[in-house]
Amino acid sequence: MRHEIPEVGVTESEQDRLFSEAMAQYAGALARLARGYEADPDLRRDLEQELQVALWQSFAGFDGRCSLSTWVWRVSHNRATSYVLARKRLRGGESIEAIERADEAPSPSDRAEQDQAMALILSIIDRLDPPDRQILLLYLEGVTGAEIADVTGVSSDVAAAKIHRFKAMLTRRFAAAGETR
């Protein structure tokens, strides 16, 4: 007995249109997202391509119940998180709380240039567990707290607490750097 599978989602041309629209609007953000999840340039390019493929494929099931922005972030972060978890055996991650207690990161006092400061921030983010990383990368992209909660599945209060701790940790590190100059 043969069963017909009902069609769900959008046509292939609509899928292509949604993907083109998403890439026009979010290509730079997806590149930065990939940098947040992968430091190695070659692996980062692979991850960017994986994000684009996952995004294009996902539009076959897009039903419009959320905004394009929420859909792009949800699909991209879910794929990037899967990527990190698959590679986690090679390098471990830490929670914000663990990094806050550890004093292993290079001192920000050696970082006078804005690029160097961002490199430090990204190195900290790179050490985070995927859920914390996801929240902070969305925050750095200017995504609203409500959208961060929607994308990550955590409450707005949890996202706000993680962001607050991260900002406080950075404030302390950069303040300490200013005192030693």
C-alpha positions as CSV (number, residue, x, y, z in Angstrom):
1,M,0.0,0.0,0.0
2,R,1.4,3.3,-1.0
3,H,0.9,6.4,1.1
4,E,0.8,9.9,-0.3
5,I,2.9,12.4,1.7
6,P,1.0,15.7,1.9
7,E,3.0,18.7,0.8
8,V,4.0,21.1,3.6
9,G,5.9,24.3,3.4
10,V,6.7,26.4,0.4
11,T,7.5,25.9,-3.3
12,E,11.1,25.6,-4.4
13,S,10.9,29.1,-6.0
14,E,9.6,30.5,-2.7
15,Q,12.3,28.7,-0.9
16,D,14.9,30.3,-3.2
17,R,13.3,33.7,-2.7
18,L,13.4,33.4,1.1
19,F,17.0,32.2,1.1
20,S,18.1,35.1,-1.2
21,E,16.3,37.6,1.0
22,A,17.8,36.1,4.2
23,M,21.3,36.1,2.7
24,A,21.0,39.7,1.5
25,Q,20.0,40.7,5.0
26,Y,22.0,38.4,7.2
27,A,25.1,37.2,5.3
28,G,27.5,39.4,7.3
29,A,25.8,38.4,10.6
30,L,26.1,34.7,9.6
31,A,29.8,35.2,8.9
32,R,30.2,36.7,12.4
33,L,28.2,34.0,13.9
34,A,30.5,31.4,12.3
35,R,33.5,33.2,13.7
36,G,31.8,33.0,17.1
37,Y,31.6,29.3,16.8
38,E,34.8,28.5,15.0
39,A,38.2,30.2,15.2
40,D,40.0,28.2,12.5
41,P,39.6,30.0,9.2
42,D,39.2,26.9,7.1
43,L,36.8,25.3,9.4
44,R,34.9,28.6,9.7
45,R,34.4,28.7,5.9
46,D,33.0,25.1,6.1
47,L,30.7,26.1,8.9
48,E,29.5,29.2,7.0
49,Q,28.6,26.9,4.0
50,E,26.9,24.5,6.4
51,L,24.8,27.3,7.8
52,Q,23.8,28.5,4.3
53,V,22.8,24.9,3.3
54,A,20.9,24.4,6.5
55,L,19.1,27.7,6.0
56,W,18.2,27.0,2.4
57,Q,16.9,23.6,3.3
58,S,14.9,24.9,6.3
59,F,12.9,27.3,4.1
60,A,11.1,24.2,2.6
61,G,9.3,24.0,5.9
62,F,9.0,27.7,6.7
63,D,5.4,28.5,7.6
64,G,5.6,32.1,8.5
65,R,4.6,31.7,12.1
66,C,7.7,33.6,13.2
67,S,9.6,36.5,11.6
68,L,12.3,35.8,9.0
69,S,14.9,37.1,11.5
70,T,13.8,34.6,14.2
71,W,13.8,31.8,11.7
72,V,17.3,32.7,10.4
73,W,18.7,32.9,13.9
74,R,17.0,29.8,15.1
75,V,18.2,27.6,12.2
76,S,21.7,29.1,12.2
77,H,22.3,28.8,15.9
78,N,20.8,25.3,16.0
79,R,23.1,24.2,13.2
80,A,26.1,25.9,14.7
81,T,25.4,24.4,18.1
82,S,25.2,20.9,16.5
83,Y,28.5,21.7,14.9
84,V,30.1,22.6,18.2
85,L,28.7,19.6,20.0
86,A,30.1,17.3,17.2
87,R,33.5,18.9,17.7
88,K,33.3,19.1,21.5
89,R,35.4,15.9,21.9
90,L,38.3,17.8,20.4
91,R,38.0,20.9,22.5
92,G,35.9,21.5,25.6
93,G,33.7,24.4,26.4
94,E,33.0,26.2,29.7
95,S,30.1,28.0,31.1
96,I,30.2,31.8,31.8
97,E,30.4,31.0,35.5
98,A,33.5,28.8,35.0
99,I,35.3,31.4,32.9
100,E,34.4,34.1,35.4
101,R,36.1,32.1,38.1
102,A,39.2,31.2,36.0
103,D,41.9,33.7,35.4
104,E,43.4,32.0,32.4
105,A,42.6,34.6,29.7
106,P,45.2,37.0,28.5
107,S,45.2,40.4,30.3
108,P,43.2,43.1,28.5
109,S,46.0,45.5,29.4
110,D,47.9,44.3,26.4
111,R,45.0,45.1,24.2
112,A,45.0,48.8,23.2
113,E,43.4,48.5,19.8
114,Q,39.7,47.8,19.3
115,D,40.4,44.8,17.1
116,Q,42.5,43.3,19.9
117,A,39.7,43.9,22.5
118,M,37.2,42.2,20.2
119,A,39.7,39.3,19.7
120,L,39.7,38.8,23.5
121,I,35.9,39.0,23.7
122,L,35.6,36.4,20.9
123,S,38.2,34.1,22.5
124,I,36.1,34.1,25.7
125,I,32.9,33.4,23.7
126,D,34.8,30.6,21.9
127,R,35.4,28.9,25.2
128,L,31.7,28.9,26.2
129,D,29.2,26.1,26.2
130,P,26.9,26.3,23.1
131,P,23.9,27.6,25.0
132,D,25.8,30.5,26.5
133,R,27.6,31.2,23.3
134,Q,24.3,31.3,21.4
135,I,22.9,33.9,23.8
136,L,25.9,36.2,23.7
137,L,26.4,36.0,19.9
138,L,22.7,37.0,19.4
139,Y,23.2,39.8,21.9
140,L,26.3,41.1,20.1
141,E,24.2,41.1,16.8
142,G,21.7,43.4,18.4
143,V,18.9,40.8,18.6
144,T,16.2,41.7,21.1
145,G,15.9,39.9,24.4
146,A,12.5,38.5,23.4
147,E,13.9,37.2,20.2
148,I,16.9,35.7,22.0
149,A,14.5,33.9,24.3
150,D,12.4,32.7,21.3
151,V,15.5,31.5,19.4
152,T,17.3,29.8,22.3
153,G,14.3,28.4,24.2
154,V,15.4,30.0,27.5
155,S,13.4,32.6,29.4
156,S,14.1,36.3,28.9
157,D,15.2,36.4,32.5
158,V,17.8,33.7,32.0
159,A,19.1,35.4,28.8
160,A,19.3,38.7,30.6
161,A,21.2,37.2,33.5
162,K,23.8,35.6,31.2
163,I,24.2,38.8,29.3
164,H,24.6,40.8,32.6
165,R,27.2,38.4,33.9
166,F,29.1,38.5,30.7
167,K,29.1,42.3,30.6
168,A,30.1,42.5,34.3
169,M,33.0,40.1,33.6
170,L,34.2,42.2,30.7
171,T,33.8,45.4,32.7
172,R,36.1,44.0,35.4
173,R,38.7,42.7,32.9
174,F,38.8,46.0,31.0
175,A,38.8,48.1,34.1
176,A,41.7,46.1,35.5
177,A,43.6,46.6,32.2
178,G,43.1,50.4,32.5
179,E,44.5,50.4,36.1
180,T,47.7,48.7,35.0
181,R,48.5,51.2,32.2
